[in-house]
Amino acid sequence: MKKALMTVFAASFLYASASHAVLQLRVEDLTNGITTNVTDNAAGDTAAVVGLLNSTVITPNGTIAVSIGTSKPLGANSNTVAFMDLNNVVITSTTAIDLRISLTDTDFQLNPSVANIVASVGGTLGGSALNTAQFEYYYNTSNGAFDTVGATNVGTQTFTGPGGFNGGAGAAVAGTNNPFSMTQVATLHVEAGETISYDSDYRVVPEPSALLLIGMGLLGFAGARRISK
């Protein structure tokens, strides 16, 4: 079987904080039963700088390029916007493949009386009607990496090809001084010779109404940007 190079580029952008993110990426090649985990500044990360993650993974069937950014507020009682963005994901298959791409980070901490977690996604599902993408967004006060068990599901959206797609979801969350984790999961099917690409933004915003609408508007922008490419 032909092997293809899967290159993963991840960048963790932090405000001035005493500790760096525990940004983790998990790529599951469900077709071949191969799971690759990459953690910032740990095994598999070829970048020596904390907060910048570079990794090259070899897997059959396709090529995946990923760019990641994450941000946290300055401290326990800050209402600074926090986000975890999975940008410029491009998956090109040589043969049909099923994938699950999960991104997680811990120690998010906010203290407005009410905040919103907003998720938005936009991209293109290539030319095949058999290409599919499902996106799920979670937060969990367990503060555990990839912990979706007992977590709050902010939204789940499923799209089928061909062509462009965009969508979004949002949920109010009570302010807390306790750290929580955020996880987003994309489950994808890519037909042979096809390309799926998307941007997925996952943010905590301190205002309960206005910024939620702004976040939903950014979703349309992300989709339009990806489709235009």
C-alpha positions as a printed NumPy array, in Angstrom:
array([[  0.   ,   0.   ,   0.   ],
       [  1.32 ,   3.437,  -0.876],
       [  2.429,   5.506,   2.11 ],
       [  1.813,   9.232,   2.242],
       [  3.392,  11.853,   4.469],
       [  1.077,  13.492,   6.977],
       [  2.542,  16.746,   8.228],
       [  1.071,  18.373,  11.315],
       [  1.963,  21.956,  12.232],
       [  0.593,  23.353,  15.461],
       [  1.23 ,  26.671,  17.125],
       [  0.114,  27.489,  20.656],
       [ -0.139,  31.256,  21.149],
       [ -0.385,  32.215,  24.827],
       [ -0.826,  35.486,  26.656],
       [  1.718,  36.127,  29.435],
       [  1.04 ,  33.157,  31.664],
       [  3.045,  31.339,  34.302],
       [  2.567,  27.988,  32.584],
       [  2.23 ,  26.927,  28.98 ],
       [ -0.707,  25.159,  27.411],
       [ -1.184,  21.434,  27.46 ],
       [ -2.225,  21.576,  23.82 ],
       [ -2.676,  18.089,  22.4  ],
       [ -3.597,  16.82 ,  18.96 ],
       [ -4.834,  13.302,  18.268],
       [ -5.145,  11.967,  14.718],
       [ -6.913,   8.61 ,  14.405],
       [ -6.662,   6.843,  11.061],
       [ -9.764,   4.709,  11.548],
       [ -9.277,   2.904,   8.235],
       [ -5.871,   1.507,   9.176],
       [ -6.18 ,   1.479,  12.963],
       [ -3.36 ,   3.992,  13.491],
       [ -3.487,   6.622,  16.248],
       [ -0.971,   9.44 ,  16.535],
       [ -0.795,  11.71 ,  19.587],
       [  1.221,  14.905,  19.589],
       [  1.71 ,  17.031,  22.727],
       [  3.352,  20.416,  22.964],
       [  6.998,  20.15 ,  24.071],
       [  6.883,  16.353,  24.416],
       [  7.706,  13.242,  22.409],
       [  6.844,  13.724,  18.754],
       [  7.205,  17.499,  18.949],
       [ 10.314,  18.509,  17.013],
       [ 10.128,  22.159,  18.062],
       [ 12.22 ,  23.006,  21.13 ],
       [ 10.233,  26.171,  21.886],
       [  7.383,  25.79 ,  24.362],
       [  4.117,  26.754,  22.709],
       [  5.183,  25.742,  19.2  ],
       [  4.441,  22.2  ,  18.062],
       [  5.866,  20.61 ,  14.91 ],
       [  5.456,  16.977,  13.989],
       [  5.626,  14.74 ,  10.936],
       [  3.554,  11.552,  10.896],
       [  3.575,   8.813,   8.244],
       [  0.278,   7.079,   7.596],
       [ -1.306,   5.304,   4.613],
       [ -4.034,   6.76 ,   2.412],
       [ -3.673,  10.513,   2.703],
       [ -1.924,  13.731,   3.54 ],
       [ -3.066,  16.037,   6.333],
       [ -1.802,  19.553,   7.074],
       [ -2.952,  21.234,  10.289],
       [ -2.292,  24.61 ,  11.924],
       [ -3.383,  25.125,  15.541],
       [ -3.534,  28.108,  17.87 ],
       [ -4.68 ,  28.308,  21.473],
       [ -5.048,  31.194,  23.892],
       [ -5.943,  31.59 ,  27.561],
       [ -6.799,  34.559,  29.766],
       [ -4.155,  36.171,  31.929],
       [ -5.344,  34.775,  35.232],
       [ -8.028,  33.127,  37.308],
       [-10.283,  36.181,  37.478],
       [ -9.817,  37.495,  33.96 ],
       [-12.623,  37.717,  31.429],
       [-10.145,  37.88 ,  28.544],
       [-11.404,  36.003,  25.509],
       [-10.039,  32.453,  25.288],
       [ -9.92 ,  30.407,  22.112],
       [ -8.728,  27.149,  20.592],
       [ -8.606,  27.297,  16.821],
       [ -7.893,  24.512,  14.338],
       [ -7.055,  26.378,  11.148],
       [ -6.214,  25.512,   7.555],
       [ -6.868,  21.803,   7.901],
       [ -6.362,  20.189,   4.497],
       [ -6.878,  16.457,   3.962],
       [ -6.062,  14.97 ,   0.567],
       [ -6.665,  11.254,   0.093],
       [ -4.973,   8.769,  -2.205],
       [ -7.56 ,   6.105,  -1.356],
       [-10.762,   6.381,   0.684],
       [-10.078,   7.04 ,   4.358],
       [-11.938,   7.589,   7.634],
       [-10.322,   9.933,  10.144],
       [-10.973,  11.396,  13.556],
       [ -9.05 ,  14.571,  14.424],
       [ -9.29 ,  15.722,  18.039],
       [ -7.831,  18.847,  19.608],
       [ -7.817,  19.464,  23.343],
       [ -6.406,  21.898,  25.861],
       [ -6.781,  22.277,  29.622],
       [ -6.658,  24.97 ,  32.301],
       [ -9.052,  27.44 ,  30.709],
       [-10.352,  29.65 ,  33.504],
       [-12.854,  32.539,  33.39 ],
       [-14.84 ,  34.572,  35.874],
       [-17.582,  36.612,  34.185],
       [-21.007,  36.067,  35.726],
       [-22.161,  34.574,  32.423],
       [-20.089,  33.715,  29.371],
       [-20.699,  31.952,  26.101],
       [-18.741,  29.219,  24.422],
       [-19.045,  29.673,  20.678],
       [-18.066,  27.17 ,  18.   ],
       [-17.92 ,  27.879,  14.286],
       [-16.716,  25.849,  11.325],
       [-16.498,  26.407,   7.592],
       [-14.829,  24.689,   4.674],
       [-15.349,  22.555,   1.611],
       [-16.13 ,  18.88 ,   1.161],
       [-14.635,  18.476,  -2.294],
       [-16.511,  17.092,  -5.263],
       [-17.901,  13.801,  -3.967],
       [-21.332,  13.355,  -2.417],
       [-19.787,  10.591,  -0.273],
       [-17.444,  12.966,   1.589],
       [-18.732,  13.689,   5.098],
       [-17.645,  15.675,   8.14 ],
       [-19.036,  15.747,  11.681],
       [-17.853,  18.326,  14.22 ],
       [-18.378,  18.079,  17.985],
       [-17.434,  20.664,  20.637],
       [-17.149,  19.99 ,  24.375],
       [-16.056,  21.615,  27.603],
       [-15.551,  19.735,  30.862],
       [-14.938,  20.928,  34.411],
       [-12.99 ,  17.697,  34.968],
       [-10.199,  19.629,  33.211],
       [ -9.087,  16.356,  31.616],
       [ -7.474,  16.183,  28.186],
       [ -9.803,  14.679,  25.548],
       [-12.4  ,  14.125,  28.288],
       [-15.782,  14.114,  26.531],
       [-17.412,  11.701,  29.01 ],
       [-19.851,  13.657,  31.134],
       [-18.799,  16.831,  29.345],
       [-21.128,  19.561,  28.126],
       [-21.673,  19.265,  24.377],
       [-21.783,  22.789,  22.972],
       [-22.887,  21.482,  19.58 ],
       [-22.673,  18.704,  17.004],
       [-23.007,  19.351,  13.283],
       [-22.821,  16.984,  10.331],
       [-22.179,  17.958,   6.703],
       [-22.136,  15.983,   3.455],
       [-20.459,  16.812,   0.161],
       [-19.99 ,  18.106,  -2.36 ],
       [-19.096,  21.779,  -2.058],
       [-18.798,  24.288,   0.744],
       [-20.291,  24.179,   4.219],
       [-20.445,  26.311,   7.348],
       [-22.213,  26.152,  10.666],
       [-21.945,  27.072,  14.306],
       [-23.198,  26.517,  17.829],
       [-23.118,  28.278,  21.166],
       [-23.915,  27.623,  24.806],
       [-24.023,  29.765,  27.934],
       [-21.729,  28.725,  30.765],
       [-21.72 ,  29.997,  34.345],
       [-18.597,  31.854,  35.384],
       [-16.165,  29.725,  37.327],
       [-12.815,  30.072,  39.028],
       [-12.172,  26.387,  38.429],
       [-10.154,  25.304,  35.381],
       [-11.879,  23.447,  32.584],
       [-10.854,  21.673,  29.412],
       [-12.028,  22.333,  25.862],
       [-12.099,  19.629,  23.19 ],
       [-13.167,  19.621,  19.564],
       [-13.563,  16.452,  17.514],
       [-13.883,  16.119,  13.728],
       [-14.908,  12.766,  12.24 ],
       [-14.313,  12.652,   8.492],
       [-14.744,  10.412,   5.476],
       [-12.716,  11.329,   2.408],
       [-13.17 ,   9.494,  -0.883],
       [-10.192,   8.5  ,  -3.049],
       [ -8.571,  11.423,  -4.828],
       [-10.661,  13.953,  -2.892],
       [ -9.729,  16.905,  -0.673],
       [-11.566,  18.162,   2.417],
       [-10.496,  21.431,   4.02 ],
       [-11.872,  23.436,   6.94 ],
       [-11.311,  26.022,   9.667],
       [-12.757,  25.334,  13.107],
       [-12.865,  28.039,  15.784],
       [-13.808,  27.383,  19.403],
       [-14.012,  30.431,  21.701],
       [-15.143,  31.625,  25.097],
       [-16.601,  35.127,  24.994],
       [-17.499,  37.152,  28.113],
       [-20.625,  38.92 ,  26.811],
       [-23.778,  36.779,  26.778],
       [-25.437,  38.188,  23.654],
       [-23.502,  40.6  ,  21.439],
       [-20.303,  38.593,  21.183],
       [-22.273,  35.409,  20.607],
       [-23.754,  36.995,  17.501],
       [-20.322,  38.206,  16.456],
       [-18.993,  34.684,  16.878],
       [-21.725,  33.308,  14.676],
       [-20.854,  35.95 ,  12.085],
       [-17.209,  34.881,  12.146],
       [-18.392,  31.42 ,  11.258],
       [-19.759,  32.613,   7.939],
       [-16.513,  34.456,   7.29 ],
       [-14.462,  31.335,   7.986],
       [-16.551,  29.313,   5.575],
       [-16.388,  31.944,   2.89 ],
       [-12.615,  32.25 ,   3.308],
       [-12.075,  28.521,   2.999],
       [-14.437,  28.174,   0.035],
       [-12.755,  31.071,  -1.752],
       [ -9.454,  29.22 ,  -1.497]])
